[in-house]
Amino acid sequence: MGSLETLKKELESVEKKRMKRENLKIKQIPRAGLADLNIDPSMLPLASMDIPYFYSEMQNKFHTEFDDEDFVGIGQMNTDPISSMKLLIRNGKALKFRGGTLKLESIGQSSEITQIMISEQHVVAAVSGGSTDEALLLCKSICILIWNSCNIQKRWEDVAPYLAMERYKSTTVVHMPFSLRNLLSKQVNVFLDDDVCGDNGYGKDMGLRNSSVQLRSSRNNEITVLAYCHQINLIVTTFNTVSGRSEDNEISLMLENRDHANRGRIFFISELPISEHVKVVESIIDRVQENL
């Protein structure tokens, strides 16, 4: 039950659900996903690992490489990855890996690994070309490699009760049925159209301009001004009235590139797992369309 093969079968089931999401009103293409698991330290016995075995398995299964960028932080010269990993663990530092691929051969899919971080209480994984489903699978797979390298036989179900907190971040490409400017208020759009882009608007005097007022006035007759919305960042603050802890969370909408300024193709980012993220996208589109 706790094997990597079982976890891959779990993701294959998730993938079938994701295929059904293609029938949603708004098509969304997963671009990136991050999963951050906060686990009881007793479930991550890094100091007991067979480091050569663990490193070899990380390379063989995910083709990822040890990242020693923080190694200098403990005042040591870079050595071989095995020695570096041992020293980092002894000093209570996180192990980081970069690059690699999460392959799901049975469904002909793979996601590029952009980040792996393992510490005494956290396992973090981020993928490109996939969703939080793949990132979560990668986190679980790494936990199993840790236990295997300690000669411990555990199922993921045995560890679930020790999972204290989890965090996710999803990025999808969305074909919005309107431009980002439709998310701005009527007053802001009037300001842009009349005061910035109008014949006598401020837009013509923005950027590099001639020092001569007369020449600048002549030049302005040759200029057309357009305004588009490149990115909207929304910050959602949560506050725990018992612990007093507050946290800022992100919802962002960003043009994929300038050519899509009026075509509605954007990156939609939220700090939610993919299953909830897609619902947020549809919700904001429905709300905006109600008032168009």
C-alpha positions as CSV (number, residue, x, y, z in Angstrom):
1,M,0.0,0.0,0.0
2,G,2.8,2.4,0.7
3,S,4.9,1.6,-2.4
4,L,5.7,4.2,-5.2
5,E,3.7,2.0,-7.6
6,T,0.6,2.4,-5.4
7,L,1.0,6.1,-5.3
8,K,1.3,6.3,-9.0
9,K,-1.9,4.3,-9.4
10,E,-3.4,6.9,-7.0
11,L,-2.4,9.7,-9.3
12,E,-3.7,7.9,-12.4
13,S,-7.1,8.0,-10.7
14,V,-6.6,11.7,-10.1
15,E,-5.6,12.2,-13.7
16,K,-8.9,10.7,-14.8
17,K,-10.7,13.3,-12.7
18,R,-8.6,16.0,-14.3
19,M,-9.5,14.8,-17.7
20,K,-13.1,15.4,-16.7
21,R,-12.3,18.9,-15.8
22,E,-11.6,19.6,-19.5
23,N,-15.4,19.6,-19.8
24,L,-15.7,22.5,-17.5
25,K,-17.1,25.8,-18.9
26,I,-13.6,27.3,-18.9
27,K,-10.7,25.3,-20.1
28,Q,-7.7,25.4,-17.8
29,I,-4.3,24.0,-18.5
30,P,-2.1,23.2,-15.4
31,R,1.1,25.0,-15.7
32,A,2.7,24.6,-12.2
33,G,1.9,23.1,-8.8
34,L,3.5,23.2,-5.4
35,A,2.8,21.1,-2.3
36,D,4.3,21.8,1.1
37,L,3.7,19.1,3.8
38,N,4.4,19.9,7.5
39,I,5.0,16.5,9.1
40,D,5.8,15.4,12.7
41,P,9.6,15.1,12.9
42,S,9.3,11.5,14.1
43,M,8.1,10.6,10.6
44,L,11.1,12.1,8.9
45,P,14.2,10.4,10.5
46,L,16.7,12.1,8.2
47,A,19.6,11.4,10.6
48,S,19.0,7.7,10.3
49,M,19.0,7.6,6.5
50,D,21.4,5.6,4.4
51,I,22.5,8.7,2.5
52,P,24.2,7.0,-0.5
53,Y,21.1,4.8,-1.0
54,F,18.8,7.8,-0.7
55,Y,20.8,9.9,-3.1
56,S,21.0,7.1,-5.6
57,E,17.3,6.5,-5.5
58,M,16.6,10.2,-6.0
59,Q,18.7,10.2,-9.1
60,N,17.4,6.9,-10.5
61,K,13.7,7.6,-10.0
62,F,13.5,11.4,-10.6
63,H,16.8,12.3,-12.3
64,T,17.2,15.2,-9.9
65,E,20.4,16.6,-8.7
66,F,21.5,17.7,-5.2
67,D,21.5,21.5,-4.9
68,D,24.4,22.7,-2.7
69,E,23.7,26.4,-3.0
70,D,23.2,26.7,0.8
71,F,26.2,24.6,1.6
72,V,28.5,27.5,2.0
73,G,26.1,28.9,4.7
74,I,27.6,26.4,7.2
75,G,31.1,27.5,6.5
76,Q,32.3,24.5,4.5
77,M,33.9,24.0,1.2
78,N,31.8,22.2,-1.4
79,T,32.5,18.4,-1.4
80,D,30.8,15.5,-3.0
81,P,27.0,15.3,-2.7
82,I,27.0,12.5,-0.2
83,S,29.3,14.2,2.2
84,S,27.5,17.5,1.8
85,M,24.1,15.9,2.5
86,K,25.5,14.3,5.7
87,L,26.9,17.5,6.9
88,L,23.7,19.5,6.2
89,I,21.7,16.9,8.2
90,R,24.1,17.0,11.1
91,N,23.7,20.8,11.2
92,G,19.9,20.7,11.0
93,K,19.8,22.2,7.5
94,A,17.4,21.4,4.6
95,L,18.3,19.2,1.7
96,K,17.5,20.7,-1.7
97,F,17.3,19.2,-5.1
98,R,16.8,20.8,-8.5
99,G,15.7,19.6,-11.9
100,G,14.5,16.2,-12.8
101,T,11.3,14.6,-14.0
102,L,8.3,12.9,-12.5
103,K,7.2,10.3,-15.0
104,L,3.9,8.5,-15.1
105,E,4.5,6.1,-17.9
106,S,1.2,4.3,-17.7
107,I,-0.6,7.4,-18.8
108,G,2.2,8.8,-20.9
109,Q,2.7,11.9,-18.9
110,S,5.6,13.7,-17.2
111,S,6.1,16.8,-15.2
112,E,9.4,18.7,-14.8
113,I,10.6,19.0,-11.2
114,T,11.5,22.6,-10.3
115,Q,12.1,22.2,-6.6
116,I,12.5,19.7,-3.8
117,M,13.2,20.6,-0.2
118,I,13.4,18.2,2.7
119,S,13.9,19.3,6.3
120,E,13.3,17.9,9.7
121,Q,9.6,18.8,9.5
122,H,8.9,19.7,5.9
123,V,8.7,18.0,2.5
124,V,8.2,20.5,-0.3
125,A,7.9,19.7,-4.0
126,A,7.1,21.9,-7.0
127,V,6.5,20.8,-10.6
128,S,6.2,22.6,-14.0
129,G,3.8,21.3,-16.6
130,G,1.7,19.7,-13.9
131,S,-0.6,20.4,-10.9
132,T,-0.6,20.1,-7.2
133,D,-1.7,16.5,-7.7
134,E,1.7,15.7,-9.1
135,A,3.5,17.8,-6.5
136,L,1.7,16.0,-3.7
137,L,2.6,12.6,-5.3
138,L,6.2,13.7,-5.4
139,C,6.1,14.6,-1.7
140,K,4.7,11.2,-0.8
141,S,7.2,9.4,-3.0
142,I,10.1,11.2,-1.3
143,C,8.7,10.3,2.2
144,I,8.7,6.6,1.1
145,L,12.3,6.9,-0.1
146,I,13.3,8.4,3.3
147,W,11.7,5.4,5.1
148,N,13.1,2.9,2.7
149,S,16.6,4.4,3.2
150,C,16.1,3.9,7.0
151,N,14.9,0.3,6.3
152,I,11.5,1.2,7.6
153,Q,8.4,-0.2,6.1
154,K,5.5,2.3,6.3
155,R,2.4,3.0,4.4
156,W,1.4,6.6,3.6
157,E,-1.8,5.9,5.6
158,D,0.3,5.3,8.7
159,V,1.8,8.8,8.4
160,A,-1.4,10.7,7.5
161,P,-2.3,11.3,11.2
162,Y,1.1,13.0,11.7
163,L,0.5,15.4,8.9
164,A,0.1,18.7,10.8
165,M,-0.3,21.3,8.0
166,E,-0.2,21.5,4.3
167,R,0.1,24.3,1.7
168,Y,-0.5,24.4,-2.0
169,K,0.0,26.7,-4.9
170,S,-1.6,26.3,-8.3
171,T,-0.9,27.9,-11.6
172,T,-3.1,27.3,-14.7
173,V,-3.4,28.8,-18.1
174,V,-6.9,30.1,-18.6
175,H,-8.7,31.4,-21.7
176,M,-10.7,34.1,-20.2
177,P,-13.8,35.2,-22.1
178,F,-12.8,38.9,-21.5
179,S,-9.7,40.9,-21.0
180,L,-8.2,41.7,-17.6
181,R,-9.4,45.3,-17.9
182,N,-12.9,44.0,-17.3
183,L,-11.9,43.3,-13.7
184,L,-11.2,47.0,-13.2
185,S,-14.0,49.4,-12.1
186,K,-15.9,51.4,-14.6
187,Q,-14.3,54.6,-13.2
188,V,-10.7,53.2,-13.7
189,N,-11.6,52.2,-17.3
190,V,-13.0,55.6,-18.1
191,F,-9.8,57.2,-16.6
192,L,-7.6,55.0,-18.9
193,D,-9.7,55.6,-22.0
194,D,-10.2,59.3,-21.6
195,D,-7.4,60.7,-19.4
196,V,-4.6,58.4,-20.4
197,C,-5.3,57.2,-23.9
198,G,-7.4,60.1,-25.2
199,D,-6.3,62.6,-27.8
200,N,-5.0,65.0,-25.1
201,G,-4.3,62.2,-22.6
202,Y,-1.2,61.8,-20.4
203,G,-0.2,58.7,-22.2
204,K,1.4,60.5,-25.1
205,D,3.8,62.2,-22.7
206,M,4.9,59.1,-21.0
207,G,8.2,57.4,-21.6
208,L,11.0,58.9,-23.7
209,R,10.0,62.3,-25.0
210,N,11.5,65.3,-26.7
211,S,12.7,68.1,-24.5
212,S,11.2,70.7,-26.8
213,V,7.5,71.4,-26.1
214,Q,6.9,72.3,-29.8
215,L,8.6,69.2,-31.1
216,R,6.9,67.1,-28.5
217,S,3.5,68.4,-29.5
218,S,4.2,67.6,-33.2
219,R,5.4,64.1,-32.3
220,N,2.3,63.5,-30.2
221,N,0.1,63.9,-33.2
222,E,1.8,60.7,-34.6
223,I,1.2,58.7,-31.5
224,T,-1.6,56.3,-30.6
225,V,-2.0,55.2,-27.0
226,L,-3.4,51.9,-25.8
227,A,-3.7,50.7,-22.2
228,Y,-4.1,47.1,-21.1
229,C,-3.9,45.4,-17.8
230,H,-0.8,43.2,-17.3
231,Q,-1.3,41.8,-13.9
232,I,-3.7,41.9,-11.0
233,N,-2.6,40.8,-7.5
234,L,-5.1,40.1,-4.8
235,I,-4.0,39.5,-1.3
236,V,-6.3,37.4,0.9
237,T,-5.3,37.7,4.6
238,T,-6.4,35.1,7.0
239,F,-6.4,35.7,10.8
240,N,-6.7,33.1,13.5
241,T,-8.6,34.7,16.4
242,V,-7.3,32.0,18.8
243,S,-3.6,31.9,18.0
244,G,-3.3,35.4,16.7
245,R,-1.5,34.2,13.6
246,S,-2.1,36.0,10.3
247,E,-1.1,35.0,6.9
248,D,-1.2,36.7,3.5
249,N,-2.3,34.5,0.5
250,E,-2.2,35.3,-3.2
251,I,-4.7,35.3,-6.0
252,S,-3.0,36.6,-9.2
253,L,-4.1,37.0,-12.8
254,M,-1.3,37.7,-15.2
255,L,-1.0,37.9,-19.0
256,E,0.9,35.1,-20.5
257,N,2.6,37.6,-22.8
258,R,1.8,41.0,-24.3
259,D,0.3,39.6,-27.5
260,H,-2.6,38.2,-25.4
261,A,-3.5,41.7,-23.9
262,N,-7.0,41.6,-25.4
263,R,-7.4,37.9,-25.9
264,G,-7.9,36.8,-22.3
265,R,-5.2,34.2,-22.2
266,I,-3.7,34.5,-18.7
267,F,-1.8,32.7,-15.9
268,F,-4.2,32.3,-12.9
269,I,-2.4,31.7,-9.6
270,S,-3.9,30.8,-6.3
271,E,-2.7,29.2,-3.0
272,L,-5.1,26.3,-3.4
273,P,-4.9,22.7,-4.6
274,I,-5.9,22.2,-8.2
275,S,-9.4,20.8,-7.3
276,E,-10.3,24.0,-5.6
277,H,-8.3,26.3,-7.8
278,V,-10.4,25.5,-10.9
279,K,-13.6,26.4,-9.0
280,V,-12.1,29.8,-8.0
281,V,-11.4,30.5,-11.7
282,E,-14.9,29.7,-12.8
283,S,-16.3,31.7,-9.9
284,I,-14.5,34.9,-10.7
285,I,-15.4,34.6,-14.4
286,D,-19.1,34.0,-13.5
287,R,-19.1,37.1,-11.3
288,V,-17.6,39.4,-13.9
289,Q,-19.8,38.1,-16.7
290,E,-22.9,38.9,-14.6
291,N,-22.0,42.6,-14.9
292,L,-20.7,42.8,-18.4
